[in-house]
């Protein structure tokens, strides 16, 4: 009986969708137009050619072996990205380039850098930004904060080893040599393998391939919007009087709800996967069947998680206006924290620490890695865990509401 009711409600929703196809057409096309125009504006902002690289000046005012090592390492790491151009300059040259709008920002090693490093004082790198390139200067500032955290991590390990080394019979000359060796070891470990750029690859991707990046960002955002709008649209098709009659007929609340979830999921999933496959075919990358499967799986998790959240709010709140308002807020929140519209680096650092707890952030991160970085693996643990919690909460609410309705 349960399966029969699910099939019945699913068929009813599909029938309603066929009858009101023109409304559905507007529901899918209107967000596409709005999001597309918005992203076209962003693409025009972020579009850069080879002559418009983000130029960063590295200034070393400390002139110690330690600062020279770190400055050269930063230049080497940043040069791995096609959008960033970094070079060692004097303070006078860096200031001149900033005034002439030839550099985005200057990263400065202060004169007391090595002294602070070994005395346990807070290590600071200064940033001199270009007033005419505020957005890019903000990106550089965030990169410097990340580099500083890596150096501080290395500093803590160096001081620990150095403290115990002083208690031995090592000569002062050997201690000085040991300090530099420890700095090299820990710095290469923490900053090696492009970890600095890897943490901020989302910031640099829009600059490198704005058309490709924002094409998939549009599809990602539309998938979220369509999931919410279609679920809300289908909820309008079940009138209050029909719900009362279904209740009197002994039909459980969750059966109609689950049918709505299934209908929304299958419709949005089919449309989104088709559009993603078309987008992937335009890239000069050879994807295998397993790659398409991984990407489709993340799209499916994104859609299902979004629909389940909408279903939870649909159960908790009774007013249609409140449900609509909550759905709008949910849509804006999920898009903002995903990093698809604006890289999360542009948000305050405190807020950035919360973003990894949102499933849209995790989904977009792995989608970009699978699509642009050609990853051969993906982790579904976090998204699967949050989906499990959402489904558990939904099931509990449905059970409680069903008991109260008796």
C-alpha positions as CSV (number, residue, x, y, z in Angstrom):
1,X,0.0,0.0,0.0
2,X,2.8,2.4,0.9
3,X,4.6,1.9,-2.5
4,X,1.3,2.2,-4.3
5,X,0.6,5.6,-2.6
6,X,4.1,6.8,-3.5
7,X,3.7,5.9,-7.1
8,X,0.2,7.5,-7.1
9,X,1.5,10.8,-5.7
10,X,4.6,10.8,-7.9
11,X,2.3,10.3,-11.0
12,X,0.0,13.1,-9.8
13,X,2.9,15.5,-9.5
14,X,4.2,14.6,-12.9
15,X,0.7,15.1,-14.3
16,X,0.5,18.6,-12.7
17,X,3.9,19.4,-14.2
18,X,2.7,18.5,-17.7
19,X,-0.5,20.5,-17.3
20,X,1.4,23.6,-16.1
21,X,4.4,23.2,-18.4
22,X,4.5,26.9,-19.2
23,X,4.9,27.8,-15.5
24,X,7.7,25.3,-15.2
25,X,9.4,26.7,-18.2
26,X,9.4,30.2,-16.6
27,X,10.5,28.6,-13.3
28,X,13.6,27.1,-15.0
29,X,14.3,29.9,-17.5
30,X,13.9,33.0,-15.3
31,X,16.6,32.0,-12.8
32,X,18.8,31.0,-15.7
33,X,18.5,34.5,-17.2
34,X,19.1,36.3,-13.9
35,X,22.0,34.2,-12.9
36,X,23.5,34.2,-16.4
37,X,23.4,38.0,-16.6
38,X,24.9,38.4,-13.1
39,X,27.7,36.0,-13.9
40,X,28.4,37.7,-17.3
41,X,29.0,40.9,-15.3
42,X,31.4,39.0,-13.0
43,X,33.2,37.4,-15.9
44,X,33.8,40.8,-17.5
45,X,35.4,41.9,-14.2
46,X,37.6,38.9,-13.7
47,X,38.5,38.4,-17.4
48,X,42.2,39.0,-17.7
49,X,44.7,38.5,-20.4
50,X,48.4,37.5,-20.2
51,X,49.4,41.2,-20.0
52,X,47.1,41.7,-17.0
53,X,48.7,39.3,-14.6
54,X,48.5,40.0,-10.9
55,X,52.0,41.3,-10.2
56,X,53.3,41.0,-6.7
57,X,56.5,42.6,-5.5
58,X,58.5,40.7,-2.7
59,X,60.5,43.2,-0.6
60,X,63.2,41.9,1.8
61,X,64.2,44.6,4.4
62,X,65.7,42.1,6.8
63,X,68.5,40.8,4.6
64,X,69.0,37.7,6.8
65,X,69.5,34.2,5.5
66,X,66.1,33.2,6.8
67,X,64.2,36.0,5.1
68,X,66.1,35.5,1.9
69,X,65.2,31.8,1.9
70,X,61.5,32.5,2.6
71,X,61.3,35.3,0.1
72,X,62.7,33.2,-2.7
73,X,60.4,30.3,-1.7
74,X,57.3,32.5,-2.0
75,X,58.4,33.8,-5.4
76,X,58.9,30.2,-6.6
77,X,55.6,29.0,-5.2
78,X,53.6,31.9,-6.6
79,X,55.2,31.6,-10.1
80,X,53.6,28.2,-10.4
81,X,50.3,29.9,-11.2
82,X,49.8,31.4,-14.6
83,X,47.9,34.4,-13.3
84,X,50.5,35.5,-10.6
85,X,53.8,37.2,-11.4
86,X,56.1,37.6,-8.4
87,X,59.6,39.0,-8.2
88,X,62.1,40.3,-5.7
89,X,62.4,44.1,-5.6
90,X,63.8,46.8,-3.4
91,X,61.4,49.0,-1.4
92,X,61.9,52.0,-3.7
93,X,61.2,49.8,-6.8
94,X,58.1,48.3,-5.3
95,X,56.7,51.7,-4.3
96,X,57.4,53.1,-7.7
97,X,55.6,50.2,-9.4
98,X,52.6,50.6,-7.1
99,X,52.4,54.3,-7.9
100,X,52.6,53.6,-11.7
101,X,49.9,50.9,-11.3
102,X,52.4,48.2,-12.5
103,X,52.0,46.0,-9.3
104,X,49.0,44.8,-7.4
105,X,50.7,44.7,-4.0
106,X,54.0,44.4,-2.2
107,X,54.8,41.7,0.4
108,X,57.4,43.1,2.8
109,X,59.7,41.2,5.2
110,X,60.3,43.7,8.0
111,X,63.9,44.4,9.3
112,X,63.4,42.5,12.5
113,X,61.9,39.4,10.9
114,X,64.6,36.8,11.8
115,X,65.0,38.2,15.3
116,X,61.3,37.9,16.0
117,X,61.3,34.4,14.5
118,X,63.8,33.0,16.9
119,X,62.7,35.0,20.0
120,X,59.2,33.6,19.8
121,X,57.6,37.0,19.0
122,X,54.7,37.2,16.6
123,X,56.0,37.1,13.0
124,X,54.4,39.6,10.7
125,X,54.6,40.2,7.0
126,X,53.5,43.6,5.8
127,X,51.4,44.2,2.7
128,X,51.4,47.4,0.7
129,X,48.4,47.5,-1.5
130,X,47.5,49.3,-4.7
131,X,44.6,51.6,-4.2
132,X,43.5,51.2,-7.8
133,X,43.3,47.4,-7.5
134,X,41.5,46.9,-4.1
135,X,40.0,43.4,-4.9
136,X,43.4,41.9,-6.0
137,X,45.1,43.6,-3.1
138,X,42.6,41.8,-0.8
139,X,43.5,38.5,-2.4
140,X,47.2,39.2,-1.8
141,X,46.5,40.1,1.8
142,X,44.7,36.8,2.4
143,X,47.6,34.9,0.8
144,X,50.0,36.7,3.1
145,X,47.9,35.8,6.2
146,X,48.0,32.1,5.1
147,X,51.8,32.3,4.6
148,X,52.2,33.9,8.0
149,X,50.2,31.0,9.6
150,X,52.5,28.5,7.9
151,X,55.6,30.4,9.2
152,X,54.1,30.6,12.7
153,X,53.6,26.8,12.6
154,X,57.2,26.3,11.6
155,X,58.3,28.8,14.3
156,X,56.6,26.8,17.1
157,X,58.4,23.6,16.0
158,X,61.8,25.4,15.6
159,X,61.6,27.0,19.1
160,X,60.8,23.6,20.7
161,X,63.7,21.8,19.1
162,X,66.0,24.8,19.7
163,X,65.1,25.0,23.4
164,X,66.2,21.4,24.0
165,X,69.2,21.8,21.8
166,X,70.6,24.6,24.0
167,X,70.6,22.3,27.0
168,X,73.2,20.1,25.2
169,X,76.9,20.7,24.6
170,X,76.3,22.1,21.1
171,X,78.5,25.1,20.3
172,X,77.0,28.5,19.4
173,X,78.0,28.2,15.8
174,X,76.4,24.8,15.5
175,X,73.2,26.2,17.2
176,X,73.0,29.0,14.5
177,X,73.5,26.4,11.8
178,X,70.8,24.2,13.4
179,X,68.3,27.1,13.5
180,X,68.6,27.7,9.8
181,X,68.4,24.0,9.0
182,X,65.3,23.6,11.1
183,X,63.7,26.6,9.4
184,X,64.4,25.2,6.0
185,X,63.0,21.8,7.0
186,X,59.8,23.0,8.6
187,X,59.2,25.7,6.0
188,X,59.5,23.4,3.1
189,X,57.3,20.9,4.8
190,X,54.5,23.3,5.6
191,X,54.7,25.5,2.5
192,X,55.9,22.9,0.0
193,X,53.8,21.2,-2.7
194,X,52.0,24.5,-3.5
195,X,49.9,24.3,-0.3
196,X,49.7,28.1,-0.3
197,X,48.2,28.2,-3.8
198,X,46.1,25.1,-3.2
199,X,44.3,26.7,-0.3
200,X,43.4,29.7,-2.5
201,X,43.0,28.0,-5.9
202,X,39.3,29.1,-5.9
203,X,40.5,32.7,-5.9
204,X,42.8,32.1,-8.9
205,X,40.5,29.9,-11.0
206,X,38.1,32.7,-11.9
207,X,41.1,34.7,-13.2
208,X,42.6,31.9,-15.2
209,X,39.5,30.6,-17.0
210,X,36.7,33.0,-16.3
211,X,34.4,31.6,-19.0
212,X,34.8,28.0,-18.0
213,X,34.8,28.6,-14.3
214,X,31.6,30.8,-14.3
215,X,29.8,28.5,-16.8
216,X,30.0,25.7,-14.2
217,X,29.3,28.1,-11.3
218,X,26.1,29.1,-13.1
219,X,25.1,25.5,-13.4
220,X,25.9,24.9,-9.8
221,X,23.8,27.8,-8.6
222,X,21.0,27.0,-10.9
223,X,20.9,23.4,-9.5
224,X,20.4,24.8,-6.0
225,X,17.8,27.3,-7.1
226,X,15.8,24.9,-9.3
227,X,15.7,22.3,-6.4
228,X,14.2,24.9,-4.0
229,X,11.8,26.5,-6.5
230,X,10.5,23.2,-7.9
231,X,9.9,21.8,-4.4
232,X,8.0,25.0,-3.4
233,X,6.1,24.9,-6.7
234,X,5.0,21.3,-6.1
235,X,3.9,22.0,-2.6
236,X,1.4,24.5,-4.0
237,X,-0.2,21.7,-6.0
238,X,-1.6,20.0,-2.9
239,X,-4.4,22.1,-1.5
240,X,-5.3,22.2,2.2
241,X,-8.7,20.6,1.5
242,X,-7.0,17.7,-0.3
243,X,-4.6,17.2,2.6
244,X,-7.5,16.9,4.9
245,X,-9.2,14.4,2.7
246,X,-6.0,12.3,2.4
247,X,-5.7,12.4,6.2
248,X,-9.3,11.1,6.6
249,X,-8.5,8.4,4.0
250,X,-5.7,7.2,6.2
251,X,-2.8,8.3,3.9
252,X,0.3,9.1,5.9
253,X,1.8,12.6,5.6
254,X,5.2,11.4,4.7
255,X,4.0,9.5,1.6
256,X,2.9,12.7,-0.2
257,X,6.1,14.4,1.1
258,X,8.5,11.7,-0.1
259,X,6.7,11.6,-3.5
260,X,7.3,15.4,-3.8
261,X,11.0,14.9,-2.9
262,X,11.4,12.1,-5.5
263,X,9.7,14.1,-8.3
264,X,11.8,17.2,-7.6
265,X,15.0,15.1,-7.3
266,X,14.6,13.2,-10.5
267,X,13.6,16.3,-12.5
268,X,16.4,18.6,-11.4
269,X,19.0,15.8,-11.5
270,X,18.2,14.9,-15.1
271,X,18.3,18.5,-16.2
272,X,21.5,19.4,-14.3
273,X,23.4,16.3,-15.4
274,X,22.5,17.0,-19.1
275,X,23.8,20.6,-18.8
276,X,26.9,19.6,-16.9
277,X,27.8,16.9,-19.5
278,X,27.3,19.5,-22.3
279,X,29.6,21.9,-20.3
280,X,32.2,19.2,-19.8
281,X,32.2,18.4,-23.5
282,X,33.4,21.9,-24.2
283,X,36.6,21.6,-22.2
284,X,39.8,20.3,-23.7
285,X,40.0,17.6,-21.1
286,X,39.3,13.9,-21.6
287,X,36.9,12.6,-18.9
288,X,36.3,8.9,-18.3
289,X,33.1,7.2,-17.3
290,X,34.2,7.2,-13.6
291,X,34.8,11.0,-13.8
292,X,31.2,11.5,-15.0
293,X,30.0,9.2,-12.3
294,X,31.8,11.1,-9.5
295,X,30.5,14.5,-10.8
296,X,27.0,13.1,-11.1
297,X,27.2,11.8,-7.6
298,X,28.1,15.2,-6.2
299,X,25.3,16.8,-8.2
300,X,22.9,14.2,-6.8
301,X,24.1,14.8,-3.2
302,X,23.7,18.6,-3.7
303,X,20.1,18.3,-5.0
304,X,19.0,15.7,-2.5
305,X,20.4,17.6,0.5
306,X,18.8,20.9,-0.7
307,X,15.4,19.2,-1.1
308,X,15.6,17.5,2.3
309,X,16.3,20.9,3.9
310,X,13.3,22.4,2.2
311,X,11.2,19.4,3.3
312,X,12.3,20.0,6.9
313,X,11.2,23.6,6.8
314,X,8.0,22.6,5.1
315,X,7.2,20.4,8.1
316,X,8.3,22.8,10.8
317,X,6.5,25.9,9.5
318,X,2.8,26.1,8.7
319,X,2.5,29.6,7.1
320,X,3.1,29.6,3.3
321,X,4.6,33.1,3.5
322,X,7.1,32.0,6.2
323,X,8.0,28.9,4.2
324,X,8.7,31.1,1.1
325,X,10.8,33.5,3.2
326,X,12.8,30.7,4.7
327,X,13.3,29.1,1.2
328,X,14.6,32.5,-0.1
329,X,17.0,32.9,2.9
330,X,18.2,29.3,2.5
331,X,18.9,29.8,-1.2
332,X,20.9,33.0,-0.6
333,X,22.8,31.3,2.3
334,X,23.7,28.2,0.4
335,X,24.9,30.2,-2.6
336,X,27.0,32.6,-0.5
337,X,28.8,29.9,1.5
338,X,29.5,27.7,-1.5
339,X,32.2,29.9,-3.0
340,X,30.7,29.5,-6.5
341,X,29.5,33.2,-6.7
342,X,32.3,34.9,-4.7
343,X,35.4,33.0,-3.5
344,X,35.1,32.6,0.2
345,X,38.4,34.3,0.7
346,X,36.6,37.6,0.3
347,X,34.6,37.0,3.5
348,X,36.0,37.8,7.0
349,X,38.4,35.2,8.3
350,X,36.1,34.2,11.1
351,X,33.3,33.5,8.7
352,X,35.6,31.5,6.5
353,X,36.2,29.0,9.3
354,X,32.5,28.2,9.3
355,X,32.1,27.6,5.5
356,X,33.6,24.0,5.4
357,X,30.7,22.9,7.6
358,X,28.2,23.6,4.8
359,X,27.6,20.9,2.2
360,X,27.5,23.4,-0.7
361,X,31.0,24.5,0.1
362,X,32.2,20.8,0.1
363,X,30.3,20.0,-3.1
364,X,31.6,23.0,-5.0
365,X,35.2,22.3,-3.8
366,X,35.1,18.7,-5.1
367,X,33.3,19.6,-8.3
368,X,36.0,22.2,-9.2
369,X,38.7,19.7,-8.3
370,X,37.2,17.0,-10.4
371,X,36.4,19.3,-13.4
372,X,39.4,21.6,-13.5
373,X,42.1,19.8,-11.6
374,X,41.3,16.3,-13.1
375,X,41.3,14.6,-9.7
376,X,41.4,10.8,-9.7
377,X,39.7,10.6,-6.3
378,X,37.0,12.3,-4.3
379,X,35.7,12.2,-0.7
380,X,32.0,11.9,-0.1
381,X,32.3,11.4,3.6
382,X,31.4,15.0,4.7
383,X,28.5,15.4,2.3
384,X,27.2,11.9,3.1
385,X,27.4,12.6,6.8
386,X,25.5,15.8,6.6
387,X,22.9,14.2,4.3
388,X,22.5,11.4,6.9
389,X,21.9,13.9,9.6
390,X,19.4,15.8,7.5
391,X,17.5,12.6,6.6
392,X,17.5,11.6,10.3
393,X,16.1,14.9,11.4
394,X,13.5,14.8,8.6
395,X,12.4,11.3,9.5
396,X,12.1,12.3,13.2
397,X,10.0,15.3,12.4
398,X,7.7,13.3,10.1
399,X,7.2,10.7,12.8
400,X,6.5,13.3,15.5
401,X,4.0,15.2,13.2
402,X,2.3,11.9,12.2
403,X,1.9,11.0,15.9
404,X,0.5,14.4,16.7
405,X,-1.9,14.3,13.8
406,X,-3.6,11.1,15.1
